[in-house]
Amino acid sequence: MTLLQVYVLIHSTVVDIVVEVHGVTCLNNIMYVVCDESSTILLYNTDTYSPLDVVINVDKMRLPRDIVVCRDGQLYVADWNRVWRVADD
């Protein structure tokens, strides 16, 4: 899935809110998405591309630029001035 496809997915599920997707990663059938100027990580089902009823809020994160998952399942988000280690539970 490209960033453009994710942008369309998010734009179609969040009515009247335009967001700029900065990063996408997948782990265990969950797609994690970070958007510009948001402290929230959006979660989607990778089989249906449906948004999940849960999000991950990262206090003080303001300008996320990318998100990755390591082999051990740990999520990391690159913000404009730091890297956040994020627990998905």
Secondary structure as GFF3:
##gff-version 3
##sequence-region A 1 89
A	DSSP	alpha_helix	3	13	.	.	.	ID=ss1
A	DSSP	beta_strand	21	27	.	.	.	ID=ss2
A	DSSP	beta_strand	30	35	.	.	.	ID=ss3
A	DSSP	beta_strand	40	45	.	.	.	ID=ss4
A	DSSP	beta_strand	51	57	.	.	.	ID=ss5
A	DSSP	beta_strand	66	69	.	.	.	ID=ss6
A	DSSP	beta_strand	75	78	.	.	.	ID=ss7
A	DSSP	beta_strand	83	86	.	.	.	ID=ss8
###
